[in-house]
Structures are given as structure tokens and as C-alpha cells.
Amino acid sequence: VSIDGTLDLGSKTLEITSSGAPLSISGTLTASSSTLRYSGTSNTTITPVTYYNLELAPSSGTQTYTLGTTTGQTITVNNNFTLGGAGNLTVDADTRDPIINVTGNMTVGSGDTYQVSNTSTTTVTGDVSVTGTISGGGNVTVQGGDVTGNGTINLSSGTLTLSGTGSLGGSGNWNY
């Protein structure tokens, strides 16, 4: 998908089934209250723009989705950021180290891994649900939300910061 002008997604869902670098934006993408779902079954690069709902949900297989196209970028999700689908997905925030800002909830599904950047912070202002794995040496900040689930959080040399009224719950294997 190539956007050279302006595309306002409104409240629609746009599903991108291609892999590689399937979204190119030289114009304007207006997320409004939409969902953009990447579901390619091979390794995929996630374009650094502002999303409303971002779903990374391959339909099958084992692949890596890399966040950002180069270093020093920001990916903003104005509502929910979900890692799920039928495949076993690794979402790599470490290779290109984008700043990740989620103003809703973040879900890491069973069999999926969110690999945290070693130099940039992932910030979530809602709840974080982990039935898969969050790993890496970087920092995750949860502002006001709860962290729950029965998955694994392993931030070997990083930190998990809860600020505001959030709480840590669940029955996972958590090392941070």
C-alpha cells in the first residue's frame, strides 16, 4: 500500500496481508478511530506513523515484525496495541530502537514476543496484558495501568516502571 496523498481511515479496518515493507507513506495517513492490521506471514517492517489501533496478527507461521524503518523514529498508537494472530510472532523494537507510545492498552498474546529496545522506552498509559513474552534489556513504563497475565517478562538489564495507580498482578514469570 502506497499513500502519496491523504488517506483518512475513519473507523474502518485496513488489513495489510503483504510482508516485507508493505506500507509506504509519502503523504498523510489519518488514523481517526481505525484499526490497521498487519497480517503478513513473512518478516515485515512496521511503518513509523500514528495509528489508532495497531494489530500485529500474522495468519500463520513464525516471523519477525520489525518496528520502524530506520533509527530515531516514533511509533504512536492512540488506542490499543495488540500482538496476536495464529502465528508465533516476534515484534522487534530493538533493531531500529523506535520510541513506542501507546495511549491505550497493550496485549502480548500467547506464543508471541515483544522484544524491547535497549535504548528507547516503550510507554503504555493503559493496561498491559502478557500471556506471551516481553524481553530485552530496555525500559517499559506503564503509566496508571495494570500489568497482568501468566506470561513472561524478562527485562535482563532494563526496568519495568509502574507510575500512577497501576498494579502488578497475574501469575507470570517476571524478571525485571
Secondary structure, 3 states (H helix, E strand, C coil): CEECCEEECCCCEEEECCCECCCEECCEEECCCCEEEECCCCCEEECCCEECEEEECCCCCEEEEEECCCCCCEEEECCCEEECCCCEEEEECCCCCCEEEECCCEEECCCCEEECCCCCEEEECCCEEECCEEEECCEEEEECCCEECCCEEEECCCEEEEECCCCECCCCEEEC
